[in-house]
């Protein structure tokens, strides 16, 4: 993906979701809860299994900025023209199933979960107010096409080479690059629930 997309973290942060694997694990474990963030908070061992199996990578405790997200294969740098890497944030597991895709979404989407909410869609959007009169459509979740398989995801924090000044500008100066490398097997990785994803301090 040479061109990035913008998604706002809102309340909780962002998340990478493998919809097919996430849904399968919920079914296998007979989880009926729709508030999956709350469920994982009460059943940490189950949440960590979802992480290790590459079903979900939560990117929490970050400011509610409008982050520009780039996705690419190892050694691709689609952000080079306008962005600098300012922090390497870790490697994580991602398992892509028979839907040949994964999603980047607002983390709170897991708190309103239904197994079919992402199926057959390319994105989820909503209308939000900017300023006094402007109504703008923004992404809640974006589907990324990717061949099924096992991946190691390296996450990098980005900052604009020419940052915009002012409070509102500050909120659009940052982004993420998700670098995917296909692997033969999933590995022990950093724990995203204890990773400090904030890189703008």
FENSULSUL-V525498 format. One record per pair of residues at least 12 apart in sequence whose C-alpha atoms are under 8 Angstrom apart, sorted by the first residue. I is the first residue (numbers start at 1). J is the second residue. Records with the same first field share a line. If there is no record, write none. Layout:
I = J ; J
//
This chain:
1 = 70 ; 71 ; 72 ; 78
2 = 70 ; 71 ; 72 ; 78 ; 79
3 = 70 ; 78 ; 79
4 = 68 ; 69 ; 70 ; 71 ; 79
5 = 68 ; 69 ; 70
6 = 66 ; 67 ; 68 ; 69 ; 138 ; 139
7 = 66 ; 67 ; 68 ; 69 ; 105 ; 106 ; 138 ; 139 ; 140 ; 141
8 = 64 ; 65 ; 66 ; 67 ; 106 ; 138 ; 139 ; 140
9 = 62 ; 63 ; 64 ; 65 ; 66 ; 67 ; 106 ; 107
10 = 63 ; 64 ; 65 ; 106
11 = 64 ; 108
12 = 60 ; 61 ; 62 ; 64 ; 106 ; 107 ; 108
13 = 58 ; 59 ; 60 ; 61 ; 62 ; 63 ; 64 ; 106 ; 107 ; 108
14 = 58 ; 59 ; 60 ; 104 ; 105 ; 106 ; 107 ; 108
15 = 56 ; 57 ; 58 ; 59 ; 60 ; 104 ; 105 ; 106 ; 107
16 = 56 ; 57 ; 58 ; 59 ; 102 ; 103 ; 104 ; 105
17 = 55 ; 56 ; 57 ; 102 ; 103 ; 104 ; 105
18 = 54 ; 55 ; 56 ; 94 ; 95 ; 96 ; 97 ; 101 ; 102 ; 103
19 = 55 ; 99 ; 101 ; 102 ; 103 ; 118 ; 119
20 = 96 ; 97 ; 98 ; 99
21 = 54 ; 55 ; 95 ; 96 ; 97
22 = 50 ; 55 ; 56
23 = 115
25 = 50
34 = 110 ; 111 ; 112 ; 113 ; 114
35 = 110 ; 111 ; 112 ; 113
36 = 110 ; 111 ; 112 ; 113
37 = 108 ; 110 ; 111
38 = 111
51 = 93
52 = 93 ; 186 ; 187 ; 188 ; 189
53 = 93 ; 94 ; 95 ; 186
54 = 92 ; 93 ; 94 ; 95 ; 96 ; 186
55 = 93 ; 94 ; 95
56 = 94
57 = 92 ; 93 ; 94 ; 192
58 = 107 ; 192 ; 193
59 = 107 ; 192 ; 193 ; 197
60 = 107 ; 192 ; 193 ; 197
61 = 196 ; 197 ; 198
62 = 197 ; 198
63 = 198
64 = 171
65 = 171 ; 172 ; 174
66 = 171 ; 172 ; 174
67 = 171 ; 172 ; 173 ; 174 ; 175 ; 176
68 = 172 ; 174 ; 175 ; 176
69 = 175 ; 176 ; 177 ; 178
70 = 175 ; 176 ; 177 ; 178
71 = 177 ; 178 ; 179 ; 180
72 = 177 ; 178 ; 179 ; 180
73 = 179 ; 180 ; 181
74 = 179 ; 180 ; 181
75 = 179
76 = 179
79 = 177
82 = 160 ; 161 ; 162
83 = 158 ; 159 ; 160 ; 161
84 = 158 ; 159 ; 160 ; 161
85 = 156 ; 157 ; 158 ; 159
86 = 156 ; 157 ; 158 ; 159 ; 199
87 = 156 ; 157 ; 158 ; 199
88 = 154 ; 155 ; 156 ; 157
89 = 154 ; 155 ; 156 ; 157 ; 195 ; 196 ; 197
90 = 154 ; 155 ; 156 ; 190 ; 195
91 = 152 ; 153 ; 154 ; 155 ; 189 ; 190
92 = 152 ; 153 ; 154 ; 189 ; 190 ; 191 ; 192
93 = 150 ; 151 ; 152 ; 153 ; 186 ; 187 ; 189
94 = 150 ; 151 ; 152 ; 153
95 = 148 ; 149 ; 150 ; 151
96 = 146 ; 147 ; 148 ; 149 ; 150 ; 151
97 = 148 ; 149
98 = 148
99 = 148
100 = 145 ; 146 ; 147 ; 148
101 = 143 ; 144 ; 145 ; 146 ; 147 ; 148
102 = 143 ; 144 ; 145 ; 146
103 = 141 ; 142 ; 143 ; 144
104 = 141 ; 142 ; 143 ; 144
105 = 139 ; 140 ; 141 ; 142
106 = 140 ; 141
109 = 140
121 = 143
122 = 142 ; 143
123 = 139 ; 140 ; 141 ; 142 ; 143
124 = 139 ; 140 ; 141 ; 142
125 = 137 ; 138 ; 139 ; 140 ; 141
126 = 138 ; 139 ; 140
149 = 182 ; 183
150 = 182 ; 183 ; 184 ; 185 ; 186
151 = 180 ; 181 ; 182 ; 183 ; 186
152 = 180 ; 181 ; 182 ; 183 ; 186
153 = 178 ; 179 ; 180 ; 181
154 = 178 ; 179 ; 180
155 = 176 ; 177 ; 178 ; 179
156 = 176 ; 177 ; 178
157 = 174 ; 175 ; 176 ; 177 ; 197 ; 199
158 = 174 ; 175 ; 176 ; 177
159 = 173 ; 174 ; 175
160 = 173 ; 174
174 = 200
//
